[in-house]
Structure formats: C-alpha cells, structure tokens
C-alpha cells in the first residue's frame, strides 16, 4: 500500500495508456465506466490545473478494480481504496486535511470486516 501513497512515485509508474477520467462515460444501467462505448479496462487519472495528479483509478471491464487513490493539492494522500469489480474489497483509508487518518477499515465484498 505504501507505494500508492507517494504521488510522485505513482506519477513515474503510470502506464502510457492511462487516460483522463473525463474521457470515460458512466452507464447507469450496468454500473460500468466506458471508453468509446465499451467497458473500460485500464487506468484513469484526474489532474489538477497545475498538471499534478489528483487521482488514479484502475478498472477491469468497466468496474473499479484494484487500487484507487486521491491526493490533496500538496501531495498528501486523501483517500485510498482497494476495489474488486466496483466494491470495496481490501483496505479503505481516508485522511483529514491535517494528514491524520480519520477512517481505516478492511472490507470483504463491500462489507466492513469487524475485528
């Protein structure tokens, strides 16, 4: 997980095929994100006005699948999710503006795992 929290490191490892999230369309009937009318498999990014990464989301067959992460303008992590076909499956973390963790739990098939 640590490697995904470092925005600059993620930036250097983005695949050349990553596309802007704004090029995707959402199909409410299927719950999938599509590119050119087809369910998207790959990586989408949102960039701030200064060009820095704001978020990265991985998709398989139109569903968020794998790591999704967003950063503050200063580069601190804001949200980290591990997803499996559109539902939380793994870690979910959220940080305050001050940088402290305000939510932290694991999910299994979309449901929080109770300790």
N, CA, C and O of each residue as an XYZ file, in Angstrom:
460
protein
N       0.818     -1.193      0.000
C       0.000      0.000      0.000
C       0.864      1.260      0.000
O       0.524      2.239     -0.664
N       1.954      1.248      0.722
C       2.794      2.442      0.866
C       3.178      3.059     -0.480
O       3.180      4.282     -0.622
N       3.501      2.226     -1.461
C       3.945      2.757     -2.748
C       2.860      3.571     -3.441
O       3.173      4.438     -4.256
N       1.591      3.310     -3.135
C       0.490      4.038     -3.756
C       0.220      5.383     -3.089
O      -0.499      6.209     -3.651
N       0.768      5.615     -1.928
C       0.514      6.866     -1.219
C       1.428      7.993     -1.679
O       1.135      9.165     -1.439
N       2.527      7.653     -2.335
C       3.503      8.626     -2.814
C       3.125      9.064     -4.236
O       3.394      8.354     -5.205
N       2.507     10.225     -4.342
C       2.005     10.711     -5.629
C       3.111     10.798     -6.680
O       2.900     10.405     -7.828
N       4.285     11.304     -6.305
C       5.361     11.457     -7.278
C       5.834     10.102     -7.801
O       6.147      9.966     -8.983
N       5.887      9.110     -6.928
C       6.278      7.761     -7.349
C       5.234      7.169     -8.297
O       5.583      6.581     -9.321
N       3.963      7.326     -7.956
C       2.888      6.822     -8.814
C       2.966      7.489    -10.179
O       2.793      6.832    -11.206
N       3.224      8.784    -10.193
C       3.335      9.532    -11.453
C       4.366      8.897    -12.382
O       4.122      8.765    -13.581
N       5.506      8.507    -11.839
C       6.569      7.938    -12.680
C       6.239      6.529    -13.154
O       6.855      6.042    -14.102
N       5.284      5.866    -12.517
C       4.971      4.486    -12.867
C       3.644      4.327    -13.615
O       3.218      3.204    -13.885
N       2.998      5.427    -13.947
C       1.743      5.336    -14.692
C       1.987      4.738    -16.069
O       2.969      5.079    -16.729
N       1.102      3.847    -16.509
C       1.269      3.321    -17.863
C       0.985      4.411    -18.892
O       0.174      5.305    -18.652
N       1.652      4.333    -20.029
C       1.445      5.304    -21.096
C       0.004      5.282    -21.586
O      -0.470      6.264    -22.158
N      -0.689      4.185    -21.370
C      -2.071      4.042    -21.834
C      -3.100      4.661    -20.884
O      -4.294      4.637    -21.181
N      -2.659      5.219    -19.740
C      -3.599      5.848    -18.803
C      -4.336      6.973    -19.514
O      -3.740      7.726    -20.284
N      -5.650      7.085    -19.250
C      -6.449      8.122    -19.904
C      -7.088      9.034    -18.859
O      -7.184      8.687    -17.682
N      -7.516     10.186    -19.311
C      -8.212     11.117    -18.442
C      -9.571     10.533    -18.057
O     -10.294     10.008    -18.903
N      -9.902     10.632    -16.790
C     -11.200     10.169    -16.308
C     -12.330     10.849    -17.081
O     -13.393     10.260    -17.274
N     -12.107     12.063    -17.514
C     -13.131     12.834    -18.209
C     -13.491     12.249    -19.581
O     -14.495     12.639    -20.177
N     -12.677     11.321    -20.077
C     -12.985     10.648    -21.335
C     -13.902      9.443    -21.142
O     -14.389      8.862    -22.112
N     -14.129      9.076    -19.892
C     -14.998      7.935    -19.600
C     -16.440      8.394    -19.438
O     -16.705      9.506    -18.982
N     -17.351      7.533    -19.812
C     -18.773      7.776    -19.564
C     -19.276      6.686    -18.644
O     -18.784      5.557    -18.670
N     -20.255      7.028    -17.834
C     -20.823      6.073    -16.884
C     -22.144      5.560    -17.429
O     -23.005      6.345    -17.826
N     -22.303      4.247    -17.449
C     -23.546      3.627    -17.886
C     -24.352      3.231    -16.649
O     -24.029      2.230    -16.009
N     -25.389      3.989    -16.296
C     -26.146      3.692    -15.076
C     -26.895      2.354    -15.138
O     -27.232      1.784    -14.100
N     -27.152      1.861    -16.333
C     -27.849      0.576    -16.453
C     -26.965     -0.593    -16.028
O     -27.445     -1.561    -15.438
N     -25.669     -0.496    -16.331
C     -24.763     -1.598    -15.992
C     -23.838     -1.269    -14.823
O     -23.239     -2.168    -14.234
N     -23.719      0.015    -14.485
C     -22.800      0.428    -13.425
C     -21.349      0.428    -13.884
O     -20.436      0.383    -13.060
N     -21.132      0.479    -15.195
C     -19.784      0.417    -15.745
C     -19.344      1.765    -16.317
O     -20.155      2.575    -16.766
N     -18.028      1.968    -16.280
C     -17.418      3.105    -16.959
C     -16.948      2.625    -18.320
O     -16.356      1.554    -18.447
N     -17.222      3.435    -19.337
C     -16.939      3.045    -20.714
C     -16.061      4.073    -21.410
O     -16.098      5.265    -21.104
N     -15.271      3.576    -22.352
C     -14.496      4.424    -23.264
C     -14.879      3.998    -24.667
O     -14.830      2.815    -25.003
N     -15.254      4.956    -25.473
C     -15.682      4.666    -26.846
C     -16.810      3.633    -26.893
O     -16.858      2.793    -27.791
N     -17.711      3.707    -25.919
C     -18.874      2.837    -25.905
C     -18.646      1.436    -25.377
O     -19.581      0.638    -25.328
N     -17.414      1.118    -24.978
C     -17.084     -0.220    -24.474
C     -16.624     -0.136    -23.021
O     -15.976      0.837    -22.636
N     -16.955     -1.159    -22.197
C     -16.452     -1.168    -20.822
C     -14.925     -1.012    -20.805
O     -14.205     -1.691    -21.536
N     -14.462     -0.107    -19.958
C     -13.048      0.276    -19.934
C     -12.233     -0.642    -19.034
O     -12.629     -0.940    -17.907
N     -11.094     -1.083    -19.545
C     -10.083     -1.781    -18.759
C      -8.812     -0.971    -18.890
O      -8.331     -0.729    -19.997
N      -8.267     -0.552    -17.760
C      -7.051      0.258    -17.775
C      -7.021      1.189    -16.586
O      -7.617      0.909    -15.547
N      -6.325      2.294    -16.744
C      -6.113      3.262    -15.670
C      -6.627      4.617    -16.111
O      -6.343      5.073    -17.218
N      -7.397      5.263    -15.223
C      -7.805      6.649    -15.490
C      -7.159      7.560    -14.455
O      -6.869      7.153    -13.330
N      -6.944      8.801    -14.867
C      -6.341      9.795    -13.983
C      -7.146     11.083    -14.052
O      -7.786     11.383    -15.060
N      -7.100     11.827    -12.974
C      -7.571     13.214    -12.954
C      -6.357     14.044    -12.559
O      -5.636     13.707    -11.620
N      -6.147     15.123    -13.283
C      -5.033     16.023    -12.988
C      -5.565     17.381    -12.559
O      -6.611     17.830    -13.028
N      -4.844     18.017    -11.679
C      -5.175     19.373    -11.241
C      -4.768     20.360    -12.340
O      -4.107     19.985    -13.309
N      -5.167     21.610    -12.181
C      -4.857     22.641    -13.171
C      -3.349     22.780    -13.396
O      -2.916     23.149    -14.487
N      -2.546     22.484    -12.357
C      -1.087     22.590    -12.499
C      -0.462     21.341    -13.116
O       0.758     21.274    -13.265
N      -1.287     20.344    -13.478
C      -0.790     19.132    -14.111
C      -0.473     17.996    -13.161
O      -0.213     16.874    -13.597
N      -0.491     18.273    -11.869
C      -0.179     17.229    -10.875
C      -1.350     16.261    -10.743
O      -2.506     16.634    -10.944
N      -1.036     15.027    -10.405
C      -2.078     14.024    -10.220
C      -3.003     14.392     -9.074
O      -2.555     14.825     -8.013
N      -4.281     14.216     -9.296
C      -5.282     14.355     -8.244
C      -5.786     12.976     -7.843
O      -6.005     12.713     -6.660
N      -5.973     12.079     -8.837
C      -6.436     10.730     -8.515
C      -6.071      9.747     -9.617
O      -5.838     10.119    -10.767
N      -6.029      8.480     -9.224
C      -5.775      7.363    -10.122
C      -6.775      6.271     -9.770
O      -6.964      5.946     -8.598
N      -7.421      5.702    -10.799
C      -8.361      4.595    -10.591
C      -8.052      3.517    -11.617
O      -7.861      3.810    -12.798
N      -8.003      2.261    -11.161
C      -7.811      1.111    -12.044
C      -9.168      0.479    -12.323
O     -10.022      0.402    -11.440
N      -9.360      0.023    -13.570
C     -10.631     -0.571    -13.995
C     -10.399     -1.909    -14.689
O      -9.374     -2.120    -15.337
N     -11.362     -2.801    -14.542
C     -11.444     -4.029    -15.328
C     -12.891     -4.173    -15.762
O     -13.801     -4.148    -14.933
N     -13.099     -4.321    -17.052
C     -14.442     -4.463    -17.623
C     -15.406     -3.372    -17.166
O     -16.594     -3.628    -16.971
N     -14.895     -2.163    -16.998
C     -15.739     -1.031    -16.656
C     -15.954     -0.794    -15.171
O     -16.584      0.194    -14.793
N     -15.448     -1.671    -14.329
C     -15.613     -1.538    -12.872
C     -14.278     -1.175    -12.232
O     -13.229     -1.658    -12.659
N     -14.321     -0.315    -11.196
C     -13.086     -0.035    -10.468
C     -12.613     -1.351     -9.857
O     -13.365     -2.058     -9.188
N     -11.349     -1.651    -10.109
C     -10.805     -2.948     -9.721
C      -9.316     -2.773     -9.470
O      -8.551     -2.477    -10.388
N      -8.919     -2.954     -8.239
C      -7.532     -2.694     -7.853
C      -7.495     -1.441     -7.002
O      -8.436     -1.153     -6.263
N      -6.421     -0.709     -7.106
C      -6.207      0.456     -6.252
C      -6.825      1.707     -6.857
O      -6.714      1.959     -8.056
N      -7.486      2.494     -5.993
C      -7.941      3.842     -6.308
C      -7.365      4.747     -5.230
O      -7.460      4.443     -4.041
N      -6.772      5.848     -5.641
C      -6.161      6.750     -4.666
C      -6.318      8.196     -5.127
O      -6.276      8.489     -6.322
N      -6.499      9.096     -4.157
C      -6.597     10.534     -4.431
C      -5.683     11.274     -3.465
O      -5.487     10.861     -2.322
N      -5.126     12.385     -3.959
C      -4.196     13.182     -3.165
C      -4.678     14.619     -3.063
O      -5.425     15.101     -3.915
N      -4.239     15.300     -2.003
C      -4.507     16.719     -1.821
C      -3.624     17.512     -2.779
O      -2.710     16.948     -3.380
N      -3.885     18.824     -2.933
C      -3.028     19.633     -3.807
C      -1.547     19.572     -3.408
O      -0.669     19.669     -4.264
N      -1.278     19.415     -2.128
C       0.105     19.348     -1.653
C       0.751     17.987     -1.814
O       1.945     17.841     -1.555
N      -0.010     16.984     -2.237
C       0.543     15.649     -2.469
C       0.309     14.654     -1.357
O       0.742     13.506     -1.461
N      -0.378     15.068     -0.275
C      -0.688     14.125      0.793
C      -1.870     13.260      0.372
O      -2.787     13.743     -0.293
N      -1.856     11.981      0.756
C      -2.999     11.131      0.408
C      -4.276     11.627      1.073
O      -4.250     12.104      2.208
N      -5.400     11.509      0.356
C      -6.714     11.851      0.896
C      -7.571     10.606      1.068
O      -8.223     10.430      2.098
N      -7.568      9.732      0.043
C      -8.381      8.513      0.069
C      -7.598      7.400     -0.617
O      -6.945      7.618     -1.637
N      -7.675      6.212     -0.043
C      -7.080      5.016     -0.635
C      -8.110      3.907     -0.531
O      -8.651      3.660      0.547
N      -8.390      3.228     -1.655
C      -9.346      2.117     -1.665
C      -8.783      0.955     -2.458
O      -8.121      1.149     -3.477
N      -9.048     -0.247     -1.989
C      -8.784     -1.454     -2.758
C     -10.145     -1.980     -3.183
O     -11.005     -2.261     -2.348
N     -10.330     -2.110     -4.498
C     -11.639     -2.437     -5.048
C     -11.599     -3.748     -5.817
O     -10.561     -4.153     -6.341
N     -12.749     -4.400     -5.871
C     -12.901     -5.605     -6.687
C     -14.228     -5.502     -7.421
O     -15.298     -5.607     -6.821
N     -14.140     -5.298     -8.713
C     -15.312     -5.158     -9.574
C     -16.361     -4.211     -8.991
O     -17.544     -4.542     -8.906
N     -15.895     -3.020     -8.590
C     -16.786     -1.944     -8.180
C     -17.157     -1.889     -6.718
O     -17.881     -0.982     -6.310
N     -16.685     -2.830     -5.908
C     -16.990     -2.793     -4.478
C     -15.686     -2.855     -3.679
O     -14.689     -3.427     -4.121
N     -15.726     -2.258     -2.506
C     -14.558     -2.266     -1.620
C     -14.237     -3.711     -1.241
O     -15.100     -4.452     -0.770
N     -12.987     -4.091     -1.456
C     -12.539     -5.432     -1.101
C     -11.061     -5.312     -0.735
O     -10.184     -5.476     -1.583
N     -10.808     -5.030      0.510
C      -9.452     -4.759      0.989
C      -9.487     -3.506      1.854
O     -10.470     -3.248      2.548
N      -8.427     -2.744      1.810
C      -8.305     -1.564      2.662
C      -9.055     -0.358      2.122
O      -9.129     -0.125      0.915
N      -9.610      0.401      3.061
C     -10.172      1.726      2.798
C      -9.567      2.652      3.842
O      -9.675      2.391      5.040
N      -8.929      3.736      3.397
C      -8.371      4.731      4.307
C      -8.747      6.115      3.815
O      -8.813      6.369      2.612
N      -8.994      7.011      4.769
C      -9.293      8.402      4.457
C      -8.533      9.268      5.452
O      -8.483      8.963      6.643
N      -7.930     10.371      4.944
C      -7.137     11.266      5.762
C      -7.817     12.618      5.899
O      -8.560     13.049      5.017
N      -7.553     13.281      7.020
C      -8.019     14.652      7.216
C      -7.096     15.600      6.455
O      -6.038     15.197      5.972
N      -7.508     16.855      6.353
C      -6.650     17.855      5.710
C      -5.333     18.017      6.455
O      -4.320     18.378      5.856
N      -5.342     17.751      7.760
C      -4.128     17.862      8.564
C      -3.202     16.655      8.384
O      -2.064     16.667      8.853
N      -3.697     15.609      7.700
C      -2.851     14.451      7.423
C      -3.023     13.262      8.348
O      -2.280     12.286      8.244
N      -3.996     13.328      9.257
C      -4.211     12.174     10.145
C      -5.314     11.279      9.572
O      -6.238     11.760      8.917
N      -5.206     10.002      9.823
C      -6.196      9.045      9.329
C      -7.492      9.217     10.110
O      -7.498      9.179     11.340
N      -8.599      9.409      9.377
C      -9.902      9.587     10.016
C     -10.814      8.377      9.787
O     -11.798      8.201     10.505
N     -10.493      7.542      8.791
C     -11.216      6.286      8.560
C     -10.195      5.239      8.155
O      -9.307      5.501      7.344
N     -10.330      4.048      8.729
C      -9.451      2.944      8.351
C     -10.164      1.642      8.665
O     -10.460      1.342      9.821
N     -10.434      0.875      7.619
C     -11.030     -0.438      7.821
C     -10.784     -1.297      6.600
O     -10.419     -0.804      5.533
N     -10.987     -2.582      6.775
C     -10.900     -3.535      5.672
C     -12.305     -3.966      5.300
O     -13.198     -4.030      6.145
N     -12.487     -4.262      4.019
C     -13.773     -4.733      3.510
C     -13.613     -6.104      2.889
O     -12.539     -6.480      2.419
N     -14.697     -6.830      2.901
C     -14.786     -8.082      2.153
C     -16.089     -8.029      1.374
O     -17.175     -7.999      1.953
N     -15.964     -8.018      0.054
C     -17.131     -7.949     -0.830
C     -18.073     -6.796     -0.460
O     -19.294     -6.955     -0.443
N     -17.480     -5.635     -0.165
C     -18.252     -4.427      0.104
C     -18.687     -4.223      1.537
O     -19.259     -3.184      1.866
N     -18.433     -5.185      2.390
C     -18.846     -5.062      3.794
C     -17.622     -4.927      4.695
O     -16.658     -5.679      4.552
N     -17.658     -3.967      5.625
C     -16.527     -3.820      6.564
C     -16.337     -5.104      7.369
O     -17.300     -5.747      7.788
N     -15.070     -5.458      7.570
C     -14.722     -6.610      8.397
C     -14.596     -6.130      9.828
O     -13.827     -5.215     10.123
N     -15.335     -6.738     10.692
C     -15.287     -6.382     12.114
C     -14.170     -7.160     12.800
O     -14.016     -8.363     12.590
N     -13.397     -6.460     13.621
C     -12.299     -7.115     14.345
C     -12.797     -7.799     15.591
O     -12.010     -8.400     16.322
